[in-house]
Amino acid sequence: MFRGHHNNGAVTACFLTACAIHIATAQPVRAQDQAPAETPVSQEDRPGETDERTLPPETATPQTPADGSKQVYPKAFFDQFVPQTALGMVRRIPGFVLDTGAELRGFGGTAGNVLIDGARPSAKSLGLAEALRRIPSSQVDRIEVIRGSAGAGEAAGQGVIANVIRIPGKASGAFFATLERAPDGNINQFGQATMSRQFGAWDTTTRFNFEWERFPLSGTRDNRDADGNPTLFQREDRPARYREAFLSSEARRAFAGGRLTLNGQLGWWTFQSDTERLGFFGRIPGENDTPDTAQLIDFDENNYSFELGGDWTRTYDSGLTWKILSLVSGEDASEDTITEIQTPVGDTNSIATFLQDSRPLETIFRTTLSRGGKTLRGEIGIEAAYNRLDSSLALRIEDEEGARDIDLPAASVLVEEVRGEAFSNLIWTVSPKLTVESGLALEASRLMVTGGADNTQTFTFLKPSLTLIYNVASNFQTRLAARRIIGQLDFSNFAASASAADDRFLGGNPDLSPETTDRLSLSVDLRTKSRAALNVEAFHEWRSDVLEQIILPSEVPGLGNAGTARVWGLNMNASLPLKGVIRGGLLEIQAETIDSRFTDPLDGQIRDITGLTNPVINIDFRQDLVKERIAWGIGYEAFNREENIFADEISIERENGQFDAFVETTRFLGVKIRLRASRVPRQEFERTRLFFRDSDRSDDFTGSEQVDRSRGTFVALTVSGQF
């Protein structure tokens, strides 16, 4: 069912991989002619922070030890084009793609691929990107790119790790300010200020950022019956607004013979949209036709969050290192949706009001003992956690029958989890070329659900891992890894939820179990003296207790454990200097293709697991003209497709391929000035919804909805600098 799209993605990724290997290994290029690589734009990017690739001065070459275990990039490597924060520097490392960590249970399983002063930040919801954003680039001494086991203690499971080394006690600051013109002419504003100062014995870094953004979206919705006849055609306009403000800080000092680090964040964000859908019954309207009906949807979401964390680390004369970490994070979130139906337009027939509140809380305590050595390095530890979600959903209808509250299954629930884990890791350097990493963790937890859907479950999981690392040469490493992963349950799925925009209600499920994944991967990492870099990974996963939409015992659709699945794929990241073709040119390619096999319990059909986005292909070219102090570039994000399967619906989403372009200079006033155009020529979303009878796709097909939306090009001007 709907599987043909995978073949093109796989062929494209393999072709790009072959090209990358050929170029990276066949073109000798002088180091001073090229810039380091950059990651494609992600949802975590902010205007003013993306695409800050720098061209290093001729003397700023990375250093590689004889054993090839790491490459050291001095600060001068990144200075030429003034990256403002450590995040901008990390995104300039050749062939390195920032991984902020997986959404897994607890703290130990969520490690990303960046360390700060050799350790993970004592934060979880804050994330690596936030920790890097608040470090001014002038405070960074160097960045070490560590391959294999050299960083496994703090970033277990990662093949390539970046270690940001700071200058102690250095006072510095950085800022950026962005004005962005939206397609409807509205001006969006973004800003950030980061400061590092020393107060007594404390070294501190603080960051404040804000966003005030408005983005238009318009399109059509074409509803048809099972025979293809029009039933309802709607013209849709959905302007939306997003605002946020966050303050985060870190303080560290010597304490009790070790190092104490404290982290904290306070934040607020809100998203609002006002949707107007003008409908026409049984026909495709002409340009001047009068609508028969109107649907007005007012959506308002607010979120307040906090996180506090701290860790203390001490290394004793014996070589033993003791680390204690504790953190707590929480949110207070609300969603209000008011849907009004007017038939005819101007005459209100009904008003539906959804009110949803959720208050998640997570606390974690973790302690480890580790000892290093030339041949053996070991770590043991324990972790304890308490997680909670208090959620409620209310639905009120007002129509010709009057106003009334609607009873919903599992509308108000309290979910609590108590979890403990003991773990150990051992790294054995068998020879200068071969290293073995092994790990074993035992986890036990108790999950309690109360409030209309009471249930208590206990779980025990054994989580082994084994990795073989072989250095073919000082610049060429292979890695074979096997690992068991226990997924993080989203506690909101224990409670009922609703989407007025899609006219969809999902029941809460008190019987959810975590998804288990056994993952086998083979990767190669190649880095040349010309600063070309290539990383390729092939993987295969065996998943059990897969989370998919099913019919719950309450006879409503909702998320449940639906069986087993296999997932496999290939991903590649390449940084390719183009000195032989274009002076100062750099080509970067990121490609990923994923396929899967899952037997649907509702209709018995073999299909993909829900939610796969495929393929992912990003190609970026830029040219850095060092003497002129100007850079320009163009990027392309390829078409992608995602299929989501519900109990009574199949939703297929597509997004068109898009370009972005920029030009930037540091010639004026000691700051970087950057002009960027994104979503060129425009961003187009297409969604096909297929509906089935009686919440069961094994029954008759009843109709479809074709949704086509688009928004135009955004143009942003950013000024950034340091103080």
PyMOL commands that set and color helices and strands:
alter all, ss='L'
color gray80, all
select helices_A, chain A and resi 5-26+31-33+75-77+79-81+86-90+108-110+127-133+137-139+148-151+491-494+693-695
alter helices_A, ss='H'
color red, helices_A
select strands_A, chain A and resi 70-74+114-116+140-147+160-166+172-181+187-199+202-215+218-225+230-237+240-255+258-281+293-315+320-342+348-371+376-399+402-406+412-429+434-450+455-473+476-486+497-499+504-506+516-527+533-544+547-551+557-561+565-577+585-599+606-607+613-614+616-625+630-637+640-646+649-655+658-665+672-680+683-692+701-711+714-722
alter strands_A, ss='S'
color yellow, strands_A
deselect
rebuild
show_as cartoon
